Amino acid sequence: MLMNVVAQRLYSSRPMDQPSAKRSKVTIKTLNRLYKHGEPITMMTAQDYPSGMMADRAGMDMCLVGDSLAMVALGYDSTNPLTVDEMLHHCRAVARGCKSSFLVCDLPYGSYEADPTDAVRVSLRFLKEGNAEAVKLEGGKEMAETIERITRVGVPVVGHIGLTPQRQSALGGFRVQGKTAKQAHQLLEDALAVQEAGAFMLVLEAMPEEIATYITQQLKIPTIGIGAGVHCSGQVLVQNDALGLFDRFVPKFTKQYANLNRIMTDALRQYHDEVKSRAFPAPENTYPIDPRQLEKFWEMVGEHHRNEEKHEQERAVRVHA
């Protein structure tokens, strides 16, 4: 007990606050129960240990390691340059902080489109090496075979239709999808195909609310909306957008619940100014020493200097001799 107290006193930082109560682990069974009871499912992205931990402590039902981290965490201009190894690195970090929420990881662009066998292989890596519990991939009918192959080996799949950021160049940029009757009907067909292929959930991004609502009504699996209206089975946002950390642009469908970019920049500027003015560190940020020990230290330093001077004098005598 005493050793624990000493360790707490000597440790150089304060431990992070612990959650007030440990939550039960969210599983697919939990999510299906929420869906059955009509309770909205909450999903939030995360890209590292702190963001995963905050999402978990906030009570999110699901945590998504989204490929949006390419832009909001790594500074890429789009999600496409992200590699499998980079995603695995971030997925492992999020998993260490996200203990209760159900953890899903995006399959990065280029890792699953060409060959279903490659898609199966990389999906298994995300469960085995990344500690994810499911993978998410973009695409509709054209990805049905791939989804079926992945689920066949026991990997849960979340689909994603509508605005699919990995294909934004082919879509003409980050544009709302399903604004014509033909496009909307295509989205419905895609949703049904993804469900039939075995996906247990479907993300609907950037489409008219009426279309997303109808798709949700026609499916037997939960839908997660992002810019798809309030009648989806749940909602997801990019954490950096929701917290105001990413300031390059803010999508229309995002609500900023804070402006942490400004708060954090101001805090860093205050630190910079206090260091320059020697206001930091203050006495409360420094560690004391017993005055008797300090006195002994000065005595030892003085003895050391005296010995050094004596040795210098002896060397000088030998040189002149």
PAVO-307622 format. One record per residue (C-alpha): residue number from 1; x, y negated, z. Coordinates in steps of 0.2 Angstrom, whole numbers, plus 5000, padded with zeros to 4 digits. Layout:
N
<site><nr>NUM</nr><c1>X</c1><c2>Y</c2><c3>Z</c3></site>
...
END
This chain:
321
<site><nr>1</nr><c1>5000</c1><c2>5000</c2><c3>5000</c3></site>
<site><nr>2</nr><c1>5014</c1><c2>4988</c2><c3>5005</c3></site>
<site><nr>3</nr><c1>5023</c1><c2>4992</c2><c3>4989</c3></site>
<site><nr>4</nr><c1>5008</c1><c2>4987</c2><c3>4979</c3></site>
<site><nr>5</nr><c1>5006</c1><c2>4971</c2><c3>4988</c3></site>
<site><nr>6</nr><c1>5025</c1><c2>4967</c2><c3>4984</c3></site>
<site><nr>7</nr><c1>5023</c1><c2>4971</c2><c3>4966</c3></site>
<site><nr>8</nr><c1>5008</c1><c2>4960</c2><c3>4964</c3></site>
<site><nr>9</nr><c1>5018</c1><c2>4946</c2><c3>4972</c3></site>
<site><nr>10</nr><c1>5033</c1><c2>4948</c2><c3>4961</c3></site>
<site><nr>11</nr><c1>5025</c1><c2>4951</c2><c3>4945</c3></site>
<site><nr>12</nr><c1>5027</c1><c2>4936</c2><c3>4933</c3></site>
<site><nr>13</nr><c1>5009</c1><c2>4935</c2><c3>4927</c3></site>
<site><nr>14</nr><c1>4991</c1><c2>4937</c2><c3>4934</c3></site>
<site><nr>15</nr><c1>4982</c1><c2>4953</c2><c3>4929</c3></site>
<site><nr>16</nr><c1>4967</c1><c2>4950</c2><c3>4917</c3></site>
<site><nr>17</nr><c1>4950</c1><c2>4950</c2><c3>4925</c3></site>
<site><nr>18</nr><c1>4942</c1><c2>4967</c2><c3>4926</c3></site>
<site><nr>19</nr><c1>4924</c1><c2>4970</c2><c3>4919</c3></site>
<site><nr>20</nr><c1>4911</c1><c2>4969</c2><c3>4932</c3></site>
<site><nr>21</nr><c1>4904</c1><c2>4987</c2><c3>4928</c3></site>
<site><nr>22</nr><c1>4910</c1><c2>5001</c2><c3>4917</c3></site>
<site><nr>23</nr><c1>4899</c1><c2>5004</c2><c3>4902</c3></site>
<site><nr>24</nr><c1>4894</c1><c2>5021</c2><c3>4896</c3></site>
<site><nr>25</nr><c1>4903</c1><c2>5025</c2><c3>4879</c3></site>
<site><nr>26</nr><c1>4892</c1><c2>5021</c2><c3>4864</c3></site>
<site><nr>27</nr><c1>4890</c1><c2>5035</c2><c3>4852</c3></site>
<site><nr>28</nr><c1>4881</c1><c2>5038</c2><c3>4836</c3></site>
<site><nr>29</nr><c1>4867</c1><c2>5046</c2><c3>4847</c3></site>
<site><nr>30</nr><c1>4866</c1><c2>5029</c2><c3>4856</c3></site>
<site><nr>31</nr><c1>4865</c1><c2>5019</c2><c3>4840</c3></site>
<site><nr>32</nr><c1>4851</c1><c2>5030</c2><c3>4833</c3></site>
<site><nr>33</nr><c1>4842</c1><c2>5028</c2><c3>4850</c3></site>
<site><nr>34</nr><c1>4843</c1><c2>5009</c2><c3>4848</c3></site>
<site><nr>35</nr><c1>4837</c1><c2>5010</c2><c3>4830</c3></site>
<site><nr>36</nr><c1>4823</c1><c2>5021</c2><c3>4835</c3></site>
<site><nr>37</nr><c1>4817</c1><c2>5010</c2><c3>4848</c3></site>
<site><nr>38</nr><c1>4819</c1><c2>4994</c2><c3>4837</c3></site>
<site><nr>39</nr><c1>4832</c1><c2>4986</c2><c3>4848</c3></site>
<site><nr>40</nr><c1>4845</c1><c2>4976</c2><c3>4837</c3></site>
<site><nr>41</nr><c1>4862</c1><c2>4983</c2><c3>4836</c3></site>
<site><nr>42</nr><c1>4876</c1><c2>4971</c2><c3>4839</c3></site>
<site><nr>43</nr><c1>4893</c1><c2>4973</c2><c3>4830</c3></site>
<site><nr>44</nr><c1>4908</c1><c2>4961</c2><c3>4830</c3></site>
<site><nr>45</nr><c1>4924</c1><c2>4962</c2><c3>4821</c3></site>
<site><nr>46</nr><c1>4941</c1><c2>4963</c2><c3>4830</c3></site>
<site><nr>47</nr><c1>4959</c1><c2>4964</c2><c3>4824</c3></site>
<site><nr>48</nr><c1>4970</c1><c2>4967</c2><c3>4839</c3></site>
<site><nr>49</nr><c1>4970</c1><c2>4972</c2><c3>4858</c3></site>
<site><nr>50</nr><c1>4963</c1><c2>4956</c2><c3>4865</c3></site>
<site><nr>51</nr><c1>4949</c1><c2>4953</c2><c3>4852</c3></site>
<site><nr>52</nr><c1>4944</c1><c2>4972</c2><c3>4854</c3></site>
<site><nr>53</nr><c1>4944</c1><c2>4970</c2><c3>4873</c3></site>
<site><nr>54</nr><c1>4933</c1><c2>4954</c2><c3>4873</c3></site>
<site><nr>55</nr><c1>4921</c1><c2>4962</c2><c3>4861</c3></site>
<site><nr>56</nr><c1>4920</c1><c2>4977</c2><c3>4872</c3></site>
<site><nr>57</nr><c1>4918</c1><c2>4967</c2><c3>4888</c3></site>
<site><nr>58</nr><c1>4904</c1><c2>4956</c2><c3>4879</c3></site>
<site><nr>59</nr><c1>4894</c1><c2>4972</c2><c3>4878</c3></site>
<site><nr>60</nr><c1>4895</c1><c2>4974</c2><c3>4859</c3></site>
<site><nr>61</nr><c1>4887</c1><c2>4991</c2><c3>4853</c3></site>
<site><nr>62</nr><c1>4900</c1><c2>4992</c2><c3>4839</c3></site>
<site><nr>63</nr><c1>4917</c1><c2>4985</c2><c3>4836</c3></site>
<site><nr>64</nr><c1>4922</c1><c2>4984</c2><c3>4817</c3></site>
<site><nr>65</nr><c1>4941</c1><c2>4983</c2><c3>4813</c3></site>
<site><nr>66</nr><c1>4936</c1><c2>4974</c2><c3>4797</c3></site>
<site><nr>67</nr><c1>4948</c1><c2>4971</c2><c3>4782</c3></site>
<site><nr>68</nr><c1>4943</c1><c2>4952</c2><c3>4785</c3></site>
<site><nr>69</nr><c1>4958</c1><c2>4953</c2><c3>4796</c3></site>
<site><nr>70</nr><c1>4969</c1><c2>4951</c2><c3>4781</c3></site>
<site><nr>71</nr><c1>4963</c1><c2>4933</c2><c3>4780</c3></site>
<site><nr>72</nr><c1>4960</c1><c2>4928</c2><c3>4798</c3></site>
<site><nr>73</nr><c1>4974</c1><c2>4937</c2><c3>4806</c3></site>
<site><nr>74</nr><c1>4987</c1><c2>4940</c2><c3>4792</c3></site>
<site><nr>75</nr><c1>4985</c1><c2>4924</c2><c3>4782</c3></site>
<site><nr>76</nr><c1>4982</c1><c2>4933</c2><c3>4765</c3></site>
<site><nr>77</nr><c1>4970</c1><c2>4924</c2><c3>4753</c3></site>
<site><nr>78</nr><c1>4959</c1><c2>4939</c2><c3>4751</c3></site>
<site><nr>79</nr><c1>4956</c1><c2>4956</c2><c3>4759</c3></site>
<site><nr>80</nr><c1>4964</c1><c2>4965</c2><c3>4744</c3></site>
<site><nr>81</nr><c1>4982</c1><c2>4965</c2><c3>4748</c3></site>
<site><nr>82</nr><c1>4979</c1><c2>4974</c2><c3>4765</c3></site>
<site><nr>83</nr><c1>4988</c1><c2>4991</c2><c3>4766</c3></site>
<site><nr>84</nr><c1>4982</c1><c2>5007</c2><c3>4774</c3></site>
<site><nr>85</nr><c1>4997</c1><c2>5006</c2><c3>4786</c3></site>
<site><nr>86</nr><c1>4993</c1><c2>4988</c2><c3>4791</c3></site>
<site><nr>87</nr><c1>4975</c1><c2>4993</c2><c3>4795</c3></site>
<site><nr>88</nr><c1>4980</c1><c2>5008</c2><c3>4805</c3></site>
<site><nr>89</nr><c1>4992</c1><c2>4997</c2><c3>4815</c3></site>
<site><nr>90</nr><c1>4977</c1><c2>4985</c2><c3>4819</c3></site>
<site><nr>91</nr><c1>4965</c1><c2>4999</c2><c3>4822</c3></site>
<site><nr>92</nr><c1>4976</c1><c2>5007</c2><c3>4835</c3></site>
<site><nr>93</nr><c1>4978</c1><c2>4990</c2><c3>4844</c3></site>
<site><nr>94</nr><c1>4959</c1><c2>4987</c2><c3>4844</c3></site>
<site><nr>95</nr><c1>4956</c1><c2>5005</c2><c3>4850</c3></site>
<site><nr>96</nr><c1>4967</c1><c2>5002</c2><c3>4865</c3></site>
<site><nr>97</nr><c1>4956</c1><c2>4987</c2><c3>4870</c3></site>
<site><nr>98</nr><c1>4939</c1><c2>4993</c2><c3>4865</c3></site>
<site><nr>99</nr><c1>4934</c1><c2>5008</c2><c3>4876</c3></site>
<site><nr>100</nr><c1>4915</c1><c2>5008</c2><c3>4876</c3></site>
<site><nr>101</nr><c1>4909</c1><c2>5001</c2><c3>4860</c3></site>
<site><nr>102</nr><c1>4908</c1><c2>5012</c2><c3>4845</c3></site>
<site><nr>103</nr><c1>4924</c1><c2>5009</c2><c3>4834</c3></site>
<site><nr>104</nr><c1>4923</c1><c2>5008</c2><c3>4815</c3></site>
<site><nr>105</nr><c1>4937</c1><c2>5004</c2><c3>4803</c3></site>
<site><nr>106</nr><c1>4936</c1><c2>4997</c2><c3>4785</c3></site>
<site><nr>107</nr><c1>4945</c1><c2>5008</c2><c3>4772</c3></site>
<site><nr>108</nr><c1>4956</c1><c2>4995</c2><c3>4763</c3></site>
<site><nr>109</nr><c1>4955</c1><c2>4991</c2><c3>4745</c3></site>
<site><nr>110</nr><c1>4963</c1><c2>5004</c2><c3>4734</c3></site>
<site><nr>111</nr><c1>4963</c1><c2>5018</c2><c3>4746</c3></site>
<site><nr>112</nr><c1>4947</c1><c2>5027</c2><c3>4742</c3></site>
<site><nr>113</nr><c1>4940</c1><c2>5021</c2><c3>4725</c3></site>
<site><nr>114</nr><c1>4950</c1><c2>5031</c2><c3>4713</c3></site>
<site><nr>115</nr><c1>4948</c1><c2>5049</c2><c3>4720</c3></site>
<site><nr>116</nr><c1>4937</c1><c2>5056</c2><c3>4733</c3></site>
<site><nr>117</nr><c1>4951</c1><c2>5068</c2><c3>4739</c3></site>
<site><nr>118</nr><c1>4962</c1><c2>5052</c2><c3>4743</c3></site>
<site><nr>119</nr><c1>4947</c1><c2>5045</c2><c3>4751</c3></site>
<site><nr>120</nr><c1>4945</c1><c2>5060</c2><c3>4762</c3></site>
<site><nr>121</nr><c1>4963</c1><c2>5060</c2><c3>4766</c3></site>
<site><nr>122</nr><c1>4964</c1><c2>5042</c2><c3>4771</c3></site>
<site><nr>123</nr><c1>4948</c1><c2>5043</c2><c3>4781</c3></site>
<site><nr>124</nr><c1>4955</c1><c2>5057</c2><c3>4792</c3></site>
<site><nr>125</nr><c1>4970</c1><c2>5047</c2><c3>4795</c3></site>
<site><nr>126</nr><c1>4960</c1><c2>5033</c2><c3>4802</c3></site>
<site><nr>127</nr><c1>4951</c1><c2>5045</c2><c3>4814</c3></site>
<site><nr>128</nr><c1>4967</c1><c2>5054</c2><c3>4819</c3></site>
<site><nr>129</nr><c1>4980</c1><c2>5040</c2><c3>4819</c3></site>
<site><nr>130</nr><c1>4969</c1><c2>5025</c2><c3>4821</c3></site>
<site><nr>131</nr><c1>4958</c1><c2>5032</c2><c3>4834</c3></site>
<site><nr>132</nr><c1>4943</c1><c2>5025</c2><c3>4824</c3></site>
<site><nr>133</nr><c1>4926</c1><c2>5034</c2><c3>4826</c3></site>
<site><nr>134</nr><c1>4920</c1><c2>5031</c2><c3>4809</c3></site>
<site><nr>135</nr><c1>4925</c1><c2>5022</c2><c3>4793</c3></site>
<site><nr>136</nr><c1>4917</c1><c2>5009</c2><c3>4782</c3></site>
<site><nr>137</nr><c1>4918</c1><c2>5008</c2><c3>4763</c3></site>
<site><nr>138</nr><c1>4911</c1><c2>4996</c2><c3>4750</c3></site>
<site><nr>139</nr><c1>4900</c1><c2>5001</c2><c3>4735</c3></site>
<site><nr>140</nr><c1>4883</c1><c2>5009</c2><c3>4730</c3></site>
<site><nr>141</nr><c1>4878</c1><c2>5023</c2><c3>4719</c3></site>
<site><nr>142</nr><c1>4896</c1><c2>5024</c2><c3>4711</c3></site>
<site><nr>143</nr><c1>4903</c1><c2>5029</c2><c3>4729</c3></site>
<site><nr>144</nr><c1>4890</c1><c2>5042</c2><c3>4733</c3></site>
<site><nr>145</nr><c1>4901</c1><c2>5057</c2><c3>4729</c3></site>
<site><nr>146</nr><c1>4915</c1><c2>5049</c2><c3>4739</c3></site>
<site><nr>147</nr><c1>4904</c1><c2>5046</c2><c3>4754</c3></site>
<site><nr>148</nr><c1>4897</c1><c2>5064</c2><c3>4753</c3></site>
<site><nr>149</nr><c1>4915</c1><c2>5071</c2><c3>4752</c3></site>
<site><nr>150</nr><c1>4920</c1><c2>5061</c2><c3>4767</c3></site>
<site><nr>151</nr><c1>4905</c1><c2>5066</c2><c3>4778</c3></site>
<site><nr>152</nr><c1>4907</c1><c2>5084</c2><c3>4773</c3></site>
<site><nr>153</nr><c1>4923</c1><c2>5085</c2><c3>4783</c3></site>
<site><nr>154</nr><c1>4915</c1><c2>5077</c2><c3>4798</c3></site>
<site><nr>155</nr><c1>4920</c1><c2>5059</c2><c3>4796</c3></site>
<site><nr>156</nr><c1>4905</c1><c2>5047</c2><c3>4799</c3></site>
<site><nr>157</nr><c1>4903</c1><c2>5034</c2><c3>4786</c3></site>
<site><nr>158</nr><c1>4896</c1><c2>5016</c2><c3>4786</c3></site>
<site><nr>159</nr><c1>4891</c1><c2>5010</c2><c3>4769</c3></site>
<site><nr>160</nr><c1>4892</c1><c2>4992</c2><c3>4763</c3></site>
<site><nr>161</nr><c1>4882</c1><c2>4984</c2><c3>4749</c3></site>
<site><nr>162</nr><c1>4878</c1><c2>4967</c2><c3>4743</c3></site>
<site><nr>163</nr><c1>4892</c1><c2>4955</c2><c3>4743</c3></site>
<site><nr>164</nr><c1>4907</c1><c2>4967</c2><c3>4744</c3></site>
<site><nr>165</nr><c1>4922</c1><c2>4956</c2><c3>4747</c3></site>
<site><nr>166</nr><c1>4935</c1><c2>4968</c2><c3>4740</c3></site>
<site><nr>167</nr><c1>4926</c1><c2>4966</c2><c3>4723</c3></site>
<site><nr>168</nr><c1>4923</c1><c2>4947</c2><c3>4725</c3></site>
<site><nr>169</nr><c1>4933</c1><c2>4944</c2><c3>4709</c3></site>
<site><nr>170</nr><c1>4922</c1><c2>4956</c2><c3>4699</c3></site>
<site><nr>171</nr><c1>4907</c1><c2>4947</c2><c3>4707</c3></site>
<site><nr>172</nr><c1>4913</c1><c2>4930</c2><c3>4702</c3></site>
<site><nr>173</nr><c1>4918</c1><c2>4925</c2><c3>4719</c3></site>
<site><nr>174</nr><c1>4910</c1><c2>4926</c2><c3>4736</c3></site>
<site><nr>175</nr><c1>4892</c1><c2>4924</c2><c3>4729</c3></site>
<site><nr>176</nr><c1>4875</c1><c2>4929</c2><c3>4736</c3></site>
<site><nr>177</nr><c1>4869</c1><c2>4945</c2><c3>4728</c3></site>
<site><nr>178</nr><c1>4851</c1><c2>4951</c2><c3>4724</c3></site>
<site><nr>179</nr><c1>4844</c1><c2>4934</c2><c3>4718</c3></site>
<site><nr>180</nr><c1>4836</c1><c2>4941</c2><c3>4703</c3></site>
<site><nr>181</nr><c1>4823</c1><c2>4955</c2><c3>4702</c3></site>
<site><nr>182</nr><c1>4836</c1><c2>4966</c2><c3>4693</c3></site>
<site><nr>183</nr><c1>4850</c1><c2>4963</c2><c3>4705</c3></site>
<site><nr>184</nr><c1>4838</c1><c2>4966</c2><c3>4720</c3></site>
<site><nr>185</nr><c1>4832</c1><c2>4982</c2><c3>4713</c3></site>
<site><nr>186</nr><c1>4850</c1><c2>4988</c2><c3>4710</c3></site>
<site><nr>187</nr><c1>4853</c1><c2>4984</c2><c3>4728</c3></site>
<site><nr>188</nr><c1>4838</c1><c2>4995</c2><c3>4733</c3></site>
<site><nr>189</nr><c1>4845</c1><c2>5010</c2><c3>4722</c3></site>
<site><nr>190</nr><c1>4862</c1><c2>5008</c2><c3>4730</c3></site>
<site><nr>191</nr><c1>4855</c1><c2>5008</c2><c3>4747</c3></site>
<site><nr>192</nr><c1>4845</c1><c2>5024</c2><c3>4744</c3></site>
<site><nr>193</nr><c1>4860</c1><c2>5032</c2><c3>4736</c3></site>
<site><nr>194</nr><c1>4872</c1><c2>5028</c2><c3>4750</c3></site>
<site><nr>195</nr><c1>4859</c1><c2>5035</c2><c3>4763</c3></site>
<site><nr>196</nr><c1>4857</c1><c2>5051</c2><c3>4752</c3></site>
<site><nr>197</nr><c1>4875</c1><c2>5053</c2><c3>4752</c3></site>
<site><nr>198</nr><c1>4876</c1><c2>5055</c2><c3>4771</c3></site>
<site><nr>199</nr><c1>4881</c1><c2>5037</c2><c3>4777</c3></site>
<site><nr>200</nr><c1>4873</c1><c2>5035</c2><c3>4795</c3></site>
<site><nr>201</nr><c1>4873</c1><c2>5016</c2><c3>4794</c3></site>
<site><nr>202</nr><c1>4873</c1><c2>5003</c2><c3>4780</c3></site>
<site><nr>203</nr><c1>4880</c1><c2>4985</c2><c3>4780</c3></site>
<site><nr>204</nr><c1>4869</c1><c2>4972</c2><c3>4770</c3></site>
<site><nr>205</nr><c1>4879</c1><c2>4957</c2><c3>4766</c3></site>
<site><nr>206</nr><c1>4874</c1><c2>4940</c2><c3>4758</c3></site>
<site><nr>207</nr><c1>4857</c1><c2>4944</c2><c3>4750</c3></site>
<site><nr>208</nr><c1>4840</c1><c2>4936</c2><c3>4752</c3></site>
<site><nr>209</nr><c1>4831</c1><c2>4940</c2><c3>4768</c3></site>
<site><nr>210</nr><c1>4816</c1><c2>4947</c2><c3>4759</c3></site>
<site><nr>211</nr><c1>4827</c1><c2>4960</c2><c3>4750</c3></site>
<site><nr>212</nr><c1>4836</c1><c2>4965</c2><c3>4765</c3></site>
<site><nr>213</nr><c1>4820</c1><c2>4967</c2><c3>4775</c3></site>
<site><nr>214</nr><c1>4813</c1><c2>4978</c2><c3>4762</c3></site>
<site><nr>215</nr><c1>4828</c1><c2>4989</c2><c3>4760</c3></site>
<site><nr>216</nr><c1>4828</c1><c2>4991</c2><c3>4779</c3></site>
<site><nr>217</nr><c1>4810</c1><c2>4996</c2><c3>4779</c3></site>
<site><nr>218</nr><c1>4814</c1><c2>5009</c2><c3>4765</c3></site>
<site><nr>219</nr><c1>4829</c1><c2>5017</c2><c3>4774</c3></site>
<site><nr>220</nr><c1>4829</c1><c2>5030</c2><c3>4788</c3></site>
<site><nr>221</nr><c1>4846</c1><c2>5024</c2><c3>4794</c3></site>
<site><nr>222</nr><c1>4851</c1><c2>5007</c2><c3>4803</c3></site>
<site><nr>223</nr><c1>4855</c1><c2>4992</c2><c3>4793</c3></site>
<site><nr>224</nr><c1>4868</c1><c2>4979</c2><c3>4799</c3></site>
<site><nr>225</nr><c1>4865</c1><c2>4962</c2><c3>4792</c3></site>
<site><nr>226</nr><c1>4878</c1><c2>4948</c2><c3>4788</c3></site>
<site><nr>227</nr><c1>4870</c1><c2>4934</c2><c3>4779</c3></site>
<site><nr>228</nr><c1>4855</c1><c2>4946</c2><c3>4776</c3></site>
<site><nr>229</nr><c1>4842</c1><c2>4938</c2><c3>4788</c3></site>
<site><nr>230</nr><c1>4835</c1><c2>4943</c2><c3>4805</c3></site>
<site><nr>231</nr><c1>4825</c1><c2>4959</c2><c3>4801</c3></site>
<site><nr>232</nr><c1>4840</c1><c2>4971</c2><c3>4798</c3></site>
<site><nr>233</nr><c1>4843</c1><c2>4984</c2><c3>4812</c3></site>
<site><nr>234</nr><c1>4857</c1><c2>4974</c2><c3>4819</c3></site>
<site><nr>235</nr><c1>4870</c1><c2>4960</c2><c3>4815</c3></site>
<site><nr>236</nr><c1>4888</c1><c2>4958</c2><c3>4813</c3></site>
<site><nr>237</nr><c1>4900</c1><c2>4943</c2><c3>4812</c3></site>
<site><nr>238</nr><c1>4918</c1><c2>4940</c2><c3>4810</c3></site>
<site><nr>239</nr><c1>4925</c1><c2>4936</c2><c3>4827</c3></site>
<site><nr>240</nr><c1>4937</c1><c2>4923</c2><c3>4822</c3></site>
<site><nr>241</nr><c1>4922</c1><c2>4914</c2><c3>4813</c3></site>
<site><nr>242</nr><c1>4910</c1><c2>4916</c2><c3>4827</c3></site>
<site><nr>243</nr><c1>4923</c1><c2>4909</c2><c3>4839</c3></site>
<site><nr>244</nr><c1>4929</c1><c2>4895</c2><c3>4828</c3></site>
<site><nr>245</nr><c1>4947</c1><c2>4901</c2><c3>4826</c3></site>
<site><nr>246</nr><c1>4947</c1><c2>4902</c2><c3>4807</c3></site>
<site><nr>247</nr><c1>4946</c1><c2>4885</c2><c3>4800</c3></site>
<site><nr>248</nr><c1>4950</c1><c2>4887</c2><c3>4781</c3></site>
<site><nr>249</nr><c1>4931</c1><c2>4889</c2><c3>4778</c3></site>
<site><nr>250</nr><c1>4915</c1><c2>4894</c2><c3>4787</c3></site>
<site><nr>251</nr><c1>4903</c1><c2>4905</c2><c3>4778</c3></site>
<site><nr>252</nr><c1>4885</c1><c2>4898</c2><c3>4778</c3></site>
<site><nr>253</nr><c1>4879</c1><c2>4914</c2><c3>4787</c3></site>
<site><nr>254</nr><c1>4891</c1><c2>4912</c2><c3>4802</c3></site>
<site><nr>255</nr><c1>4886</c1><c2>4903</c2><c3>4818</c3></site>
<site><nr>256</nr><c1>4900</c1><c2>4896</c2><c3>4827</c3></site>
<site><nr>257</nr><c1>4897</c1><c2>4899</c2><c3>4846</c3></site>
<site><nr>258</nr><c1>4913</c1><c2>4890</c2><c3>4851</c3></site>
<site><nr>259</nr><c1>4927</c1><c2>4880</c2><c3>4843</c3></site>
<site><nr>260</nr><c1>4942</c1><c2>4889</c2><c3>4850</c3></site>
<site><nr>261</nr><c1>4954</c1><c2>4883</c2><c3>4836</c3></site>
<site><nr>262</nr><c1>4952</c1><c2>4865</c2><c3>4843</c3></site>
<site><nr>263</nr><c1>4953</c1><c2>4870</c2><c3>4861</c3></site>
<site><nr>264</nr><c1>4968</c1><c2>4881</c2><c3>4859</c3></site>
<site><nr>265</nr><c1>4977</c1><c2>4868</c2><c3>4848</c3></site>
<site><nr>266</nr><c1>4974</c1><c2>4855</c2><c3>4861</c3></site>
<site><nr>267</nr><c1>4981</c1><c2>4867</c2><c3>4875</c3></site>
<site><nr>268</nr><c1>4997</c1><c2>4871</c2><c3>4865</c3></site>
<site><nr>269</nr><c1>4999</c1><c2>4852</c2><c3>4862</c3></site>
<site><nr>270</nr><c1>4998</c1><c2>4849</c2><c3>4881</c3></site>
<site><nr>271</nr><c1>5011</c1><c2>4862</c2><c3>4884</c3></site>
<site><nr>272</nr><c1>5022</c1><c2>4854</c2><c3>4871</c3></site>
<site><nr>273</nr><c1>5020</c1><c2>4837</c2><c3>4879</c3></site>
<site><nr>274</nr><c1>5023</c1><c2>4843</c2><c3>4897</c3></site>
<site><nr>275</nr><c1>5039</c1><c2>4852</c2><c3>4892</c3></site>
<site><nr>276</nr><c1>5045</c1><c2>4837</c2><c3>4884</c3></site>
<site><nr>277</nr><c1>5041</c1><c2>4826</c2><c3>4899</c3></site>
<site><nr>278</nr><c1>5048</c1><c2>4839</c2><c3>4911</c3></site>
<site><nr>279</nr><c1>5030</c1><c2>4840</c2><c3>4919</c3></site>
<site><nr>280</nr><c1>5031</c1><c2>4859</c2><c3>4917</c3></site>
<site><nr>281</nr><c1>5035</c1><c2>4870</c2><c3>4925</c3></site>
<site><nr>282</nr><c1>5029</c1><c2>4862</c2><c3>4941</c3></site>
<site><nr>283</nr><c1>5033</c1><c2>4868</c2><c3>4959</c3></site>
<site><nr>284</nr><c1>5018</c1><c2>4880</c2><c3>4959</c3></site>
<site><nr>285</nr><c1>5025</c1><c2>4888</c2><c3>4943</c3></site>
<site><nr>286</nr><c1>5042</c1><c2>4892</c2><c3>4951</c3></site>
<site><nr>287</nr><c1>5048</c1><c2>4905</c2><c3>4963</c3></site>
<site><nr>288</nr><c1>5055</c1><c2>4901</c2><c3>4980</c3></site>
<site><nr>289</nr><c1>5071</c1><c2>4908</c2><c3>4989</c3></site>
<site><nr>290</nr><c1>5074</c1><c2>4909</c2><c3>5008</c3></site>
<site><nr>291</nr><c1>5085</c1><c2>4894</c2><c3>5013</c3></site>
<site><nr>292</nr><c1>5097</c1><c2>4906</c2><c3>5022</c3></site>
<site><nr>293</nr><c1>5099</c1><c2>4916</c2><c3>5007</c3></site>
<site><nr>294</nr><c1>5102</c1><c2>4901</c2><c3>4996</c3></site>
<site><nr>295</nr><c1>5115</c1><c2>4895</c2><c3>5009</c3></site>
<site><nr>296</nr><c1>5124</c1><c2>4911</c2><c3>5007</c3></site>
<site><nr>297</nr><c1>5123</c1><c2>4910</c2><c3>4988</c3></site>
<site><nr>298</nr><c1>5132</c1><c2>4893</c2><c3>4989</c3></site>
<site><nr>299</nr><c1>5145</c1><c2>4900</c2><c3>5000</c3></site>
<site><nr>300</nr><c1>5148</c1><c2>4914</c2><c3>4988</c3></site>
<site><nr>301</nr><c1>5149</c1><c2>4902</c2><c3>4974</c3></site>
<site><nr>302</nr><c1>5161</c1><c2>4891</c2><c3>4983</c3></site>
<site><nr>303</nr><c1>5172</c1><c2>4906</c2><c3>4988</c3></site>
<site><nr>304</nr><c1>5172</c1><c2>4912</c2><c3>4969</c3></site>
<site><nr>305</nr><c1>5178</c1><c2>4895</c2><c3>4964</c3></site>
<site><nr>306</nr><c1>5192</c1><c2>4894</c2><c3>4977</c3></site>
<site><nr>307</nr><c1>5198</c1><c2>4911</c2><c3>4971</c3></site>
<site><nr>308</nr><c1>5198</c1><c2>4905</c2><c3>4953</c3></site>
<site><nr>309</nr><c1>5208</c1><c2>4890</c2><c3>4957</c3></site>
<site><nr>310</nr><c1>5220</c1><c2>4901</c2><c3>4967</c3></site>
<site><nr>311</nr><c1>5222</c1><c2>4912</c2><c3>4952</c3></site>
<site><nr>312</nr><c1>5225</c1><c2>4898</c2><c3>4940</c3></site>
<site><nr>313</nr><c1>5238</c1><c2>4891</c2><c3>4951</c3></site>
<site><nr>314</nr><c1>5247</c1><c2>4908</c2><c3>4952</c3></site>
<site><nr>315</nr><c1>5247</c1><c2>4909</c2><c3>4933</c3></site>
<site><nr>316</nr><c1>5253</c1><c2>4892</c2><c3>4931</c3></site>
<site><nr>317</nr><c1>5268</c1><c2>4896</c2><c3>4943</c3></site>
<site><nr>318</nr><c1>5272</c1><c2>4912</c2><c3>4933</c3></site>
<site><nr>319</nr><c1>5272</c1><c2>4903</c2><c3>4916</c3></site>
<site><nr>320</nr><c1>5284</c1><c2>4889</c2><c3>4922</c3></site>
<site><nr>321</nr><c1>5295</c1><c2>4902</c2><c3>4930</c3></site>
END
